[in-house]
């Protein structure tokens, strides 16, 4: 029972880390695009 709980807990925390990573990644991607648009297309 404890082993199952430990595996479930580890899986949940891992998923949270993955979700945070994906969130940060997408956030930085959008910021990166904003910076690129700002520098390369200042007229728009």
N, C-alpha and C positions, 0 to 999 in steps of 0.2 A: 504493500500500500504506500509506504513512504517512497519507494523507488518510483512508482507511478506519479506521485505528486511532484517529486523532484524533476522528473522528465517533463511533466506538464509545465511546471514553473519555468524551467529552463527554456522550453519552447516559447512560452509566452514572452519572456524577457527578450529572447532573441528576435521574435517578431516585432516587438516594440522598437528594438534597435534598428531593425531593417526598415521599419516604417519611418523612423526619425531620419535615417540615412537617405531614404528616397525623398522625403519631404525637403531636407536640406539640399539634396542634389538638384531637385526640380527648382527650388528657390534660387540657388546660385546660377542655374542654367538661365532662368529668366532675367536675373540681374546681368549676367554676362551678355545676353542678347541686347538688353537695354544699353549697356556700355558700348557694344559694337555699333548699334544703331546710332548712338549719340556721336561717336567719333567718326564713323565712316559715312553717315548720312546726316550731316548737321542741318541740311536745308529742309528736310522733311518736317 
